[in-house]
Amino acid sequence: MFGKPVVPDAPLLVETQKPDLFSRQLFVALQRESSCWMGIFEMATHMSSAKRQLLSGDEAIALAARDAGVALGAGYPGTPSTEILERFSELGGRGQWSPNEKVALEVAIGAAFAGARAMATMKHVGLNVAADPLFTAAYTGVTGGLVIVSADDPGMASSQNEQDNRRYAVAAGVPMLEPSDSQEAYDFLFAAFEISERWKIPVILRATTRVCHSYTIVEPRGPNGTPKTAKFERDIRGRVMIPAYARPAHKRLRQKLAEILEWNETSPFNRIVSGSKSLGIITSGVSFVHAREAAPEASILKLGFTYPLPMKKIAEFAKSVHCCVVIEEGDPYLVDAIRAAGIPVEGKAEMYRFGELDVPRVRRILTNDLSPEAIKPPGKAPQLCDACQYRIVFEGLRKRDCIVAGDIGCYTLGVLQPFEAIDTCVCMGASLGVGLGLRHVLPPEQARRVVSIIGDSTFMHSGISGLVEMVYNPPPDGHVLIILDNATTAMTGHQEHPGTGRKLGHEPTNKIVIEDLARSLGIKRVHVIEPRAGTNDFERVLDECLASKELCVIIARRPCILIVKRLRELEKCECESKEAQCPSI
């Protein structure tokens, strides 16, 4: 990509890739005899090609988790993080889907309290859900290694916002590493566990969509010995965060961060790519790759360990160049922190805060080009599948001019033409709370048209607490909740959830029955409907519920058309398994 390969300095090569004797000799030879670098590079490539794999960042993290001896991986599916646990499970690791990210992190914390290596995976907005345990886990610390993989989505390829989770590392007070490609995604997960275990602290590994889904060469280390045996050791003062114990815990956290900061000044994860002194670039993550191609002549300080930031190293680099520019996606996290430390650097214009960076955009930043950017041609608009049950539901809502509080899932596409039948969409599980708020304050003629709509996986994620709110604080004219149950987490690739009765690997487990749960809370009007074209069953039930002025739950149940074949195969296997265990006499 850049023409001549970029050779890292010795500490980085040794620390992050742990080379054999040949690799060390190769590095020395490459330093001494730069004129013959090509032959040596080709020799090294040939000798190591048998181990190399072409992996996405997600796949690299999964392989690293397996090789690093992660005892348990928990998460909730969300693009661009979904494939991590799926691949980890395929590789033989113990991975599981939790109802939501908060529970996933709490499960991982428990495993880490027992001395095991644990990993929690989620997309950026998932860390909002998991923030409560994250902040306190920074105080309690961990016995084993704990890594939280946060996959950010600049440009909102499949998200409702562009939040920059680098801010979470600062707010919670936990170290953060940022890989720029699949090899670093692999190496940095090892490093994250080593840092976590050394300082007994959770660590965030922050990736982005481009790193998660792009494929680059990875040379794995292989399994890192036998995983540690879990063992519980009581530490009441360290893990029970009542105020008397939390106050000293906060001081211990800040002391850890001070030590980590000092260590990070010389850590191998921040490296300088030498170049012209006229232009220096400070960058991190995938922005490093874009910057190398956009300005191959520049000197670059690539930051891989981005909290706490190595300000001494940054200051030295900034002094060594005539002009120093910070290139980063999303928020001005780096530039704000560096300027706050009194180091003069230039940042990007506000217009480049939005969306992903690429090589042309980085070139525009470096030349301070503020002219309007070319508008990308629109792609094909997404739409619900032709045979999707949701079409019948949204058509019925549109005909009745319902005020619809929507939620996160493929059914959110009901906001588009020809339906335009969703009026709000905030976050996972918000449809119930928002719908109830509307019902509470709108005039009766409008309030009676308010409907909350949510998918089955989202309901399990964070809709249940909203259902409890509906029962606890019912609006005067009742409320109507529609749960679209298609037996899967469709939006992120058809993963299982607690309502499907199957685990991450599709093996059977206990099943949460939505209608039983609703009835157990005292809701009398609970209807299970299979929406089908040519019938008016759904619209009839919807009319009855809207007119009832009571609390109503309509479960529109029909498997997603894309998983029907798989469901039949799974059900057949389950029946055969039961027959084998209990043969008829």
N, C-alpha and C positions, 0 to 999 in steps of 0.2 A: 504493500500500500504506500509506503514511504520511500520506495527505492531501496536504499541500503538498510539492512536490518539494524535495529537499535539494540545495542548490547548494554545490559544493566551493569551497574557498578558491582564490585565483588560482594559486599555485604548482602545485597538484595539476592543475588544468585545463590549464595550459600544458605541464607536464612529461609527464603521462601520456597526454594526448589530442592534443597538438600541434595546437591549433586554428588555423584561418586567421584573417585580420584580422577578419572578421565575428564570429567566436566571441569574440575578445578584446573587441570593442566591445559585444557582447551581455553579457558578464560585467560590464563597467563600468556599463552601463546598468542591469543588474539590481541592482547594488549601490546605485546612486544613486536609482533610482526603484522601490523595492520594491512600491509600490502598483500598478504596472502590470506586475508580473512575469508574469501569465498570458498577456497578449497577446504579449509578447516570447518566452515559452517556446513558445507555439504556432507563432510565426513560425519559430523555430529548428528546431522539429520538422518543419515542412513543408519547409524548405530542405534538411534533411539526411536526409529519409526515404528518398530514393532509394538511399542508401548503407547504410542500416540493415538488419540481418539479425537474425532470431530464432534464436539458437544455444544449444546446451547448452554448459556449461563445457568439455567435452572437444572439441567442435567448434570452439569459440573458440580453444583452445590450438592445435589443428591448423591453423586459418586463420592464426594469428599465426606459427606455425612456417614456413608457406609464405611469408607476407609478409615475415618477417624474414630470409629467405634461408638457412634451415637446410639444410645440404648432406646430412645423413644423420640419420635417426631410427631408433633401434633399441630393442627392448623385448620383453617377453613378455606375452601377453594375461592380464589379470586385472581383474576388476570392482573398482573403477569406472573403470579407466584404459584399457580395451581400445580404445574408439572413437577415441582420439587418433591412433594410428598408422594405423588404417583410414581415417579421414577425411583425414589428411595425404597418404596414398597416392592417394586419390581426387582430391585437389586437384592432383596432379601431383608431389608431393614424393617423395623417395626414402626410403621406410620399409620396414623389414624386421623379421620376427620372428626372434629369436635363440633358441637352445636354452633359455636361462634368463636371469635378470636380470643375473647377474654377467658373463656374456659380452656382453650388450647394453651394459652400462656400459663394459666394456673396449673394445669396438668404438668407442663414442662418444668415449672418451678418446683413442684412436688418431687419430680424425678431428680432434679438437680439438688434438692435438699438431701436426697438419699445418697448423694455422691456419684450419680451416673451422669453421663453426658446427654443433654437433652436439647432439642431444637423446636422452636415454634415458628411457623411460616404463615405469612399473610400479605395481602396487598396493603398499600399505604393507608387507605381509609380503615382497614382492619385494625391498625395500631391505635386508632381512636377508641375502638371498643376495648382493646387490651390495655389502654393507658393506666387504668386504675391499678391493676397488679404490677405493671411495669415500674411505676414510680416508687412503690413500696418495696419491690424486690431489689431495687438499687440500695435501699437501706439495709434490708436483711442480709443481702449478699447470698451466695450459694456455696455449696460444698463441692459439687461437681460442676462441670462446665455448662453454661446456659447461653445459647445464641438465639437471638430473635432475628429472623430474616424478614426485612421489610422491603417489599418490591414496589417502588414508586412508579407512577405512570405519567410522566411529563407529556403534554399534548392530549391527554385524556383519550387514549385509544379505546379504553373500555372502562371509563370511570366518570363519576359525577363532579370531580374537582381535581385540581393540580397540586394539592398540598405537598409541601416539601418536608419530608420526615427527618431531615437533618436537624430540624429544630427540636425534635423529640430527644435526641441525644443530649443536647444542652439542657433542656428543661428537666429531664429525668436524672441527668448526671450519670450517664452510662457511656462507655467508650463506643466508637463507631468506626467501622472499616468500610471502604467503598471500592469494589473491584471495577476494572475498566474493560475486562474481557473474560472469557470462560476460564482461562488458565488462572487468572487472579481470583475468580469466583471460587475455584477449587482450592487454591493456596490460602486464600484469606479465611476460608471457613476453618481450616486447621489453626491458623493464627488466632482467630477469634476464640476458639476453645482454649488455646494455650494462655491467652490473656485472661480469659474468664477464670481459669483455674489458678493462675498465678496470683491474681488479686481478689479472687472469690467475688466476682461481680458479673452481672449480665452484660452481654455485648450485643450491639446491633450490627448486623451485616446488611448494609443498604445497597440494593441493586436497583436498576431501572429497567423499563420495558426493553430498551435496545440491548442491554447486557443480558437480560433474562432470555430473550428470544433469538439473539444472534448466535451463529455458530462460529467458533474458532477452535484452533488446535489446543488440546490439553494433553500434557504428559503427567499421568497420575503417579503418585508415590506407591500405591498399593496399600493394603490393610496395615494399619498402624498398631500391630500387636493385639492382644486380647483385651476387650473392653473391661473397664474396671467393674468389680463386683459391688453392687449397691449395698449400702449399710447405713442404717439410721443412727445418728448420734445426737442426743438431746442437747439443744442450745436455746433455752427459753428466752434468755435476755437478748439473744441475737435474732430471733425469728418471731417473737411475739411483739408486735409494734404498738404497744400501749405508749402513751406519751413519755413515761419515765424511761423506757428503753429506746424509744425512737430518737430522743434528743442526742444521746451519745452516738447512736447509729448514724445520724446525719453527719456528725463530726468525723466519724470513721470514713464515711463515703467521700467527704471532701479531701481527707488525707490520702485516700487511695487515688483520687483523681490527680492530686498534686504529684504523687509518685509516678503515675502513668504519664503525665505531661512531661516530666523530666526524662523519663525513658524514651518517650516518643521523639524527643529532639534528635536522637541518634538511631531511631529504629529503622529497619530496612524497608519499611513500607512507604517511605517518602523519599523519592530519588530525583536527582537532577539529570536531565538530558542536556549535555553541553551543546552550545550553539553560539550564535552571534550575541554580542553584548549590547547591541543596539535595541533588541527586543527580548524581553523576558515574559513568559506566560506562567501563571500559577493556575493549576487546574486539578480536577479530580474526576474519577469515574469515566464514563464513556466520552466525556468532553475532551479528555486527553487524546483519544484517538483522532477526533476531529481536528484538534489543534495541531497535532503532528503533521497532518496532511495539509491543513490550510497554511501553516507557516513552518515548513521543514527546516528553515534556517534559524529559527528562534531558539533561545535557551528556555528550557521548560522545567519548572518544579512540579513534579507530579505527586500529589498528595493521595496516599492510600489510606492513611490513618487520620481521619478528619475530625475526630473529637476525642480528647482535647487536642487542639491544634498546636503544632510545634512552632511557636512564634519566633523563637531565636533563629531557627533554620529559615523561616520565611523572611525575616528581616535581613539576614545575610544575603539571601538570594536577591531580594529587592534592591539592595545596595550594589550588587554586582552588575546590574544592567542599567542601561540608560532610561528605558521606558518599561514599566512593569504593568501588565494587564491581567486581570482575573477573568478566566473563561469558565463559566459554570451554567448548568441548566437550572431553571426554576428561580427560586428566591436568591437574592444576593447574600446568601449565607456566608460564603467565604469573604467577599469584599467587605461586608459590614464588620465581621470579626477582625479582619486584618487592619482596616482603617481605625477601628476602636482601639487597637493596640498602638496606634500612632505611626503605622507604616504606610507611606504614600503609595497607593496603587490606583489604577484606573479600572472601572467596571464597565459593564454593558449598559446600553440605553434601556429604558423601561420597556420599549417595544419588543426586546428580545427575552423578556421574562416569560413570555407565553409560548407554549409549545416546546417541542424538542429542538435541540441544536443539531446542525449538520455542517458539513464543510463549507458550503456557500454562506451560511449564516455566520459562521465564525469569521470568515473572511470579511464580511460586512461589519462585524463588531470591531475587528482590528483596524479597519479603515474608517471607523466612525460613520458608516453609511446609514443615514437616517431616512433615506428615500423609502417610499412605500414598497413593501415586499410584493412580489408577484403572487397573485391569488391562485392557489392550486385548483385545477379543474375538479368539480365535484364528482365523487364516485357514485356508485349505485347506492341508493338509499336502502338501509336495512328494512326488512319487513317481516311480519309474522309468517311462518310457513303456511302454505296453502291449506293444509289439512289440520292446522292448529285449532284446538278447542277454544282458544282465547278469542278467536274471531267472532264466535257466536256470543260470547260474553260481552265483548266490547260493542258489538252491534246493538245488543239489548240495552246497554247503558247509554249509548249515543241516542237511540230513539227516545229514551225517557228524559233526556237532557239532565242526567244525573251529575252531581258535583262529585268527582272521583278523586279521592286521596290515594295516590299510587305509591309503588314501592320499587325496589331494585330487583331486576330480573329481566328475562327476555320479554315478559309481558309489558315492560315499560314501553315497548314499541307500539303499544296501543295509543300512544300520544300522537303518532304520525297518521297521515292520511292512509286510508279513507275514514278512519274512526275518529281521531282527535278526541279521544275519550278519557284522557287522564289530565287532571288539573294541577296536581302537585306531585313532586317526587323529591324527597330530601335525602334520606339515607336508609340503610337497612332497618326495617321494622317501623319506620316512621308513619306509615299509612294509617295505623290505628290511632296513634296519638293525635296526628293532624286532623284526621276525620272526626275524632271526638271533640277536639277543640272547635272545629267548624260547627258541629251540631250544637254545642253549648251556647254559642253566641249569635248565630244567624237567626233571622226572623223565621217563624215556624214554616212558612211556605217554602223557604229555601232549605232550612235544616232537614226537612223530611226527604230531600233529594240527595243528601250526602251519603256516599258509600265509600268504605275503605276496601282496597283490593290488595292482596298480597299472595306471593307464591308459597308453595309448601316448604321449600328449603329456607326461604327468608322468614317464614313463620317460626320455624324451629330455631333460627338464628336469634331473632330478637322480637318476634311478633307475640310470643306467649305472654310476656310482661304487659304488652299493650292490651291483650285480651283480658288480663286480670284488671287492668285499669278500666276497661269497658264495663266489667261487672261491678267493680268497686265504686265508680263514679258514673253511673249511667245517665246519659242525657234525658231530658224530660220526654222527648218523643222517640226514645230508643235509638238504635243504630243498626246498620246492616254491614256485616263483614263478609266479603267474598274471598275464599281461599282457593286459589287456582292450584290444584293438586295434580301435577303431571308425573309424579313418582320419580323425580330426579332433580338435580341442580343443573338445569339446562344451560343457563347462560355461560357457564365456565367450562362446559364440556361433558355434562352428564355424570356428575359425581353423586355418590350416595349421601344420605343424611339420616338423622334419627327416625324420620317418618317412612323410610323405604324398607326398613328391616334388614339392611345389609351394610356391612362395613366398607372401608376404603377399597379392599380387594374384592368386593362383591360377595363375600362369604356371609351367611345368615347370622343375624343377631336379634336382639329384642327390638320390637317396633313400637313407636309411639303412634297411637291411633288418634287422629285429630278430632274426630267427632266425639270419641269417648272423653277426651280431655275437655272439650267445650261443655259437654253435658255435666261433667264432674264439677264444673264451676257454677252450675246452676242455670245455665242458659237453656231455656225450654225449646226455643225454635232453632233446631239444628237440622239442616237439610243436606242430603248428599245427592247430587245430581250429576248425570253424565251428559254434558252438552253434546248434542248431535244435530247435524243439519237435517232439516225437514221436520223437526219437532219443535214445539213451543214450551217444552217442560221448564227450561231455565227461565224464560221470560215470565211464565206463570208464577213460579216460585218467587222470582224477584218482585213482581207486583204485590204478591201477598205480604212479603216482608216489608216493603216500603210503606204499605198501608197499615201495618200492624201496630206501629208505635211501640214496638218491643225490641229487646235485644235479639238479633238474629244472626246466625252464621250459615252461610251457604258454601258448601264444599263442592266446587266444580271439579269432579274427578274423572280424569281420562289420561292414560299414559301418553307421554310425548311420542309422536309418531316416529321419531328418530330412534327410539330405544325399544320399540315393541318387540322386534325380533330378539334382541338381547334378553329382554325380560322373559320371553317364552323359553329361551335356552336355560336361563338361570332357574326358572321354576321347574323345568324338566329335571335338571341336575339335582335340585333340592328334593324332588319327589323320589327320584331314584336312590338318593342317599338315605332318605327315611325308610324306604322299602328294604334297603340292604341292612339297616340297623334293626328293623322290626319286621322280619319276614312273616307273611301270613301262614297260619298253621293249617 
